[in-house]
Amino acid sequence: MLHVALYEPEIPPNTGNIIRLCANAGASLHLIEPLGFVIDDKRLRRAGLDYHEFAHVTVHKNFDEFIAWSDSRRIFACTTKATQHHHQVSYIDEDILLFGPESRGLPDNVLNQVQDSQKIRIPMLPDSRSLNLSNATAIILYQAWEQLDFAGAKRF
């Protein structure tokens, strides 16, 4: 199982969309406090629709608690500050994809705890700043899941 971690997410509909994404891709979602909303926010529920029951969501009180939970799992920091593209990584089961808050991305004190070889970015045009958090999460999560041959997916 892959893991998606949102560091201090701010916008309920983005988190709701990511709950739905994780439920459909079989990924576990980790929310790292403080959150910019109450976990039972109606906008969060509306965006996630009825997928909350199919998603495995864990809330961590802070980044240190999350790091302690992560144990020996690899953490990939998704940041526009990286030089390596997300598709240049060989993902393995139990990898963690870490995303920062919508308004500012991952702070330096978090990025400094991740090896440079595990900092990744999505290719964009030179004058582009960033993508929407739920879109970026979908792009990277599906790249990682594809490399795992869509483990657990329904086959037709």
VOZAKOL-421490 format. One record per residue (C-alpha): residue in three letters; y, x, z; residue number from 1. Coordinates in steps of 0.02 Angstrom, whole numbers, padded with zeros to 5 digits, always signed. Example, Ala and Ser with C-alpha at 12.3 -4.5 7.8 and 13.67 -1.06 7.14 Angstrom:
<r res="ala" c2="-00225" c1="+00615" c3="+00390" n="1"/>
<r res="ser" c2="-00053" c1="+00684" c3="+00357" n="2"/>
***
This chain:
<r res="met" c2="+00000" c1="+00000" c3="+00000" n="1"/>
<r res="leu" c2="+00174" c1="+00059" c3="-00042" n="2"/>
<r res="his" c2="+00317" c1="+00037" c3="+00081" n="3"/>
<r res="val" c2="+00498" c1="-00010" c3="+00047" n="4"/>
<r res="ala" c2="+00624" c1="+00032" c3="+00183" n="5"/>
<r res="leu" c2="+00802" c1="-00034" c3="+00187" n="6"/>
<r res="tyr" c2="+00919" c1="+00067" c3="+00296" n="7"/>
<r res="glu" c2="+01051" c1="-00048" c3="+00372" n="8"/>
<r res="pro" c2="+01049" c1="-00179" c3="+00233" n="9"/>
<r res="glu" c2="+01208" c1="-00283" c3="+00224" n="10"/>
<r res="ile" c2="+01184" c1="-00427" c3="+00101" n="11"/>
<r res="pro" c2="+01058" c1="-00565" c3="+00145" n="12"/>
<r res="pro" c2="+01019" c1="-00620" c3="-00035" n="13"/>
<r res="asn" c2="+00975" c1="-00441" c3="-00084" n="14"/>
<r res="thr" c2="+00855" c1="-00427" c3="+00062" n="15"/>
<r res="gly" c2="+00783" c1="-00598" c3="+00020" n="16"/>
<r res="asn" c2="+00753" c1="-00543" c3="-00160" n="17"/>
<r res="ile" c2="+00668" c1="-00385" c3="-00096" n="18"/>
<r res="ile" c2="+00557" c1="-00487" c3="+00020" n="19"/>
<r res="arg" c2="+00501" c1="-00586" c3="-00132" n="20"/>
<r res="leu" c2="+00478" c1="-00425" c3="-00233" n="21"/>
<r res="cys" c2="+00373" c1="-00344" c3="-00097" n="22"/>
<r res="ala" c2="+00266" c1="-00500" c3="-00078" n="23"/>
<r res="asn" c2="+00228" c1="-00499" c3="-00265" n="24"/>
<r res="ala" c2="+00195" c1="-00312" c3="-00274" n="25"/>
<r res="gly" c2="+00093" c1="-00300" c3="-00115" n="26"/>
<r res="ala" c2="+00217" c1="-00183" c3="-00033" n="27"/>
<r res="ser" c2="+00265" c1="-00182" c3="+00150" n="28"/>
<r res="leu" c2="+00451" c1="-00201" c3="+00190" n="29"/>
<r res="his" c2="+00538" c1="-00109" c3="+00332" n="30"/>
<r res="leu" c2="+00713" c1="-00158" c3="+00388" n="31"/>
<r res="ile" c2="+00806" c1="-00026" c3="+00489" n="32"/>
<r res="glu" c2="+00938" c1="-00094" c3="+00607" n="33"/>
<r res="pro" c2="+01078" c1="-00129" c3="+00625" n="34"/>
<r res="leu" c2="+01066" c1="-00265" c3="+00493" n="35"/>
<r res="gly" c2="+01221" c1="-00342" c3="+00415" n="36"/>
<r res="phe" c2="+01151" c1="-00516" c3="+00448" n="37"/>
<r res="val" c2="+01039" c1="-00614" c3="+00564" n="38"/>
<r res="ile" c2="+00857" c1="-00603" c3="+00509" n="39"/>
<r res="asp" c2="+00842" c1="-00793" c3="+00497" n="40"/>
<r res="asp" c2="+01000" c1="-00810" c3="+00392" n="41"/>
<r res="lys" c2="+00984" c1="-00960" c3="+00274" n="42"/>
<r res="arg" c2="+01043" c1="-00853" c3="+00127" n="43"/>
<r res="leu" c2="+00903" c1="-00731" c3="+00162" n="44"/>
<r res="arg" c2="+00775" c1="-00873" c3="+00169" n="45"/>
<r res="arg" c2="+00844" c1="-00954" c3="+00010" n="46"/>
<r res="ala" c2="+00832" c1="-00792" c3="-00090" n="47"/>
<r res="gly" c2="+00657" c1="-00757" c3="-00026" n="48"/>
<r res="leu" c2="+00608" c1="-00939" c3="-00050" n="49"/>
<r res="asp" c2="+00435" c1="-00967" c3="+00019" n="50"/>
<r res="tyr" c2="+00381" c1="-00786" c3="+00003" n="51"/>
<r res="his" c2="+00415" c1="-00738" c3="+00184" n="52"/>
<r res="glu" c2="+00239" c1="-00792" c3="+00231" n="53"/>
<r res="phe" c2="+00165" c1="-00675" c3="+00100" n="54"/>
<r res="ala" c2="+00271" c1="-00523" c3="+00143" n="55"/>
<r res="his" c2="+00237" c1="-00399" c3="+00281" n="56"/>
<r res="val" c2="+00408" c1="-00364" c3="+00358" n="57"/>
<r res="thr" c2="+00438" c1="-00246" c3="+00504" n="58"/>
<r res="val" c2="+00606" c1="-00223" c3="+00589" n="59"/>
<r res="his" c2="+00643" c1="-00051" c3="+00665" n="60"/>
<r res="lys" c2="+00779" c1="-00036" c3="+00799" n="61"/>
<r res="asn" c2="+00850" c1="+00122" c3="+00719" n="62"/>
<r res="phe" c2="+00811" c1="+00264" c3="+00601" n="63"/>
<r res="asp" c2="+00727" c1="+00370" c3="+00736" n="64"/>
<r res="glu" c2="+00604" c1="+00229" c3="+00773" n="65"/>
<r res="phe" c2="+00569" c1="+00213" c3="+00587" n="66"/>
<r res="ile" c2="+00538" c1="+00400" c3="+00571" n="67"/>
<r res="ala" c2="+00418" c1="+00394" c3="+00718" n="68"/>
<r res="trp" c2="+00324" c1="+00250" c3="+00633" n="69"/>
<r res="ser" c2="+00318" c1="+00341" c3="+00465" n="70"/>
<r res="asp" c2="+00206" c1="+00476" c3="+00539" n="71"/>
<r res="ser" c2="+00146" c1="+00588" c3="+00397" n="72"/>
<r res="arg" c2="+00192" c1="+00469" c3="+00255" n="73"/>
<r res="arg" c2="+00304" c1="+00539" c3="+00118" n="74"/>
<r res="ile" c2="+00479" c1="+00466" c3="+00115" n="75"/>
<r res="phe" c2="+00572" c1="+00458" c3="-00050" n="76"/>
<r res="ala" c2="+00759" c1="+00437" c3="-00025" n="77"/>
<r res="cys" c2="+00831" c1="+00336" c3="-00169" n="78"/>
<r res="thr" c2="+01007" c1="+00401" c3="-00195" n="79"/>
<r res="thr" c2="+01133" c1="+00432" c3="-00333" n="80"/>
<r res="lys" c2="+01154" c1="+00605" c3="-00255" n="81"/>
<r res="ala" c2="+00980" c1="+00660" c3="-00312" n="82"/>
<r res="thr" c2="+00948" c1="+00763" c3="-00469" n="83"/>
<r res="gln" c2="+00766" c1="+00710" c3="-00494" n="84"/>
<r res="his" c2="+00732" c1="+00545" c3="-00581" n="85"/>
<r res="his" c2="+00618" c1="+00415" c3="-00503" n="86"/>
<r res="his" c2="+00491" c1="+00426" c3="-00645" n="87"/>
<r res="gln" c2="+00468" c1="+00615" c3="-00621" n="88"/>
<r res="val" c2="+00376" c1="+00592" c3="-00456" n="89"/>
<r res="ser" c2="+00189" c1="+00570" c3="-00435" n="90"/>
<r res="tyr" c2="+00174" c1="+00429" c3="-00308" n="91"/>
<r res="ile" c2="+00026" c1="+00404" c3="-00193" n="92"/>
<r res="asp" c2="-00035" c1="+00263" c3="-00082" n="93"/>
<r res="glu" c2="+00069" c1="+00243" c3="+00078" n="94"/>
<r res="asp" c2="+00227" c1="+00322" c3="+00004" n="95"/>
<r res="ile" c2="+00391" c1="+00253" c3="+00070" n="96"/>
<r res="leu" c2="+00539" c1="+00211" c3="-00041" n="97"/>
<r res="leu" c2="+00698" c1="+00221" c3="+00065" n="98"/>
<r res="phe" c2="+00858" c1="+00135" c3="+00009" n="99"/>
<r res="gly" c2="+01030" c1="+00136" c3="+00089" n="100"/>
<r res="pro" c2="+01155" c1="-00003" c3="+00122" n="101"/>
<r res="glu" c2="+01238" c1="-00086" c3="-00026" n="102"/>
<r res="ser" c2="+01415" c1="-00027" c3="+00009" n="103"/>
<r res="arg" c2="+01384" c1="+00157" c3="+00043" n="104"/>
<r res="gly" c2="+01205" c1="+00213" c3="+00008" n="105"/>
<r res="leu" c2="+01107" c1="+00329" c3="+00122" n="106"/>
<r res="pro" c2="+01219" c1="+00433" c3="+00237" n="107"/>
<r res="asp" c2="+01206" c1="+00623" c3="+00243" n="108"/>
<r res="asn" c2="+01124" c1="+00624" c3="+00415" n="109"/>
<r res="val" c2="+00979" c1="+00523" c3="+00340" n="110"/>
<r res="leu" c2="+00973" c1="+00618" c3="+00175" n="111"/>
<r res="asn" c2="+00967" c1="+00783" c3="+00271" n="112"/>
<r res="gln" c2="+00800" c1="+00728" c3="+00348" n="113"/>
<r res="val" c2="+00719" c1="+00709" c3="+00177" n="114"/>
<r res="gln" c2="+00662" c1="+00857" c3="+00072" n="115"/>
<r res="asp" c2="+00760" c1="+00882" c3="-00090" n="116"/>
<r res="ser" c2="+00597" c1="+00862" c3="-00187" n="117"/>
<r res="gln" c2="+00586" c1="+00686" c3="-00115" n="118"/>
<r res="lys" c2="+00760" c1="+00628" c3="-00163" n="119"/>
<r res="ile" c2="+00758" c1="+00521" c3="-00320" n="120"/>
<r res="arg" c2="+00879" c1="+00427" c3="-00431" n="121"/>
<r res="ile" c2="+00875" c1="+00303" c3="-00573" n="122"/>
<r res="pro" c2="+00948" c1="+00368" c3="-00737" n="123"/>
<r res="met" c2="+01114" c1="+00285" c3="-00780" n="124"/>
<r res="leu" c2="+01257" c1="+00313" c3="-00899" n="125"/>
<r res="pro" c2="+01380" c1="+00448" c3="-00842" n="126"/>
<r res="asp" c2="+01519" c1="+00330" c3="-00786" n="127"/>
<r res="ser" c2="+01403" c1="+00212" c3="-00691" n="128"/>
<r res="arg" c2="+01411" c1="+00210" c3="-00500" n="129"/>
<r res="ser" c2="+01256" c1="+00116" c3="-00447" n="130"/>
<r res="leu" c2="+01140" c1="-00032" c3="-00474" n="131"/>
<r res="asn" c2="+01118" c1="-00185" c3="-00366" n="132"/>
<r res="leu" c2="+01002" c1="-00145" c3="-00220" n="133"/>
<r res="ser" c2="+00868" c1="-00272" c3="-00265" n="134"/>
<r res="asn" c2="+00869" c1="-00216" c3="-00448" n="135"/>
<r res="ala" c2="+00854" c1="-00032" c3="-00400" n="136"/>
<r res="thr" c2="+00713" c1="-00072" c3="-00280" n="137"/>
<r res="ala" c2="+00619" c1="-00167" c3="-00415" n="138"/>
<r res="ile" c2="+00636" c1="-00026" c3="-00541" n="139"/>
<r res="ile" c2="+00572" c1="+00108" c3="-00424" n="140"/>
<r res="leu" c2="+00439" c1="+00003" c3="-00338" n="141"/>
<r res="tyr" c2="+00361" c1="-00049" c3="-00503" n="142"/>
<r res="gln" c2="+00363" c1="+00131" c3="-00566" n="143"/>
<r res="ala" c2="+00270" c1="+00186" c3="-00410" n="144"/>
<r res="trp" c2="+00149" c1="+00038" c3="-00417" n="145"/>
<r res="glu" c2="+00113" c1="+00070" c3="-00601" n="146"/>
<r res="gln" c2="+00062" c1="+00248" c3="-00558" n="147"/>
<r res="leu" c2="-00061" c1="+00173" c3="-00433" n="148"/>
<r res="asp" c2="-00132" c1="+00069" c3="-00577" n="149"/>
<r res="phe" c2="-00056" c1="-00090" c3="-00502" n="150"/>
<r res="ala" c2="-00183" c1="-00082" c3="-00359" n="151"/>
<r res="gly" c2="-00224" c1="-00255" c3="-00294" n="152"/>
<r res="ala" c2="-00144" c1="-00346" c3="-00441" n="153"/>
<r res="lys" c2="-00227" c1="-00495" c3="-00521" n="154"/>
<r res="arg" c2="-00317" c1="-00444" c3="-00680" n="155"/>
<r res="phe" c2="-00330" c1="-00564" c3="-00827" n="156"/>
***
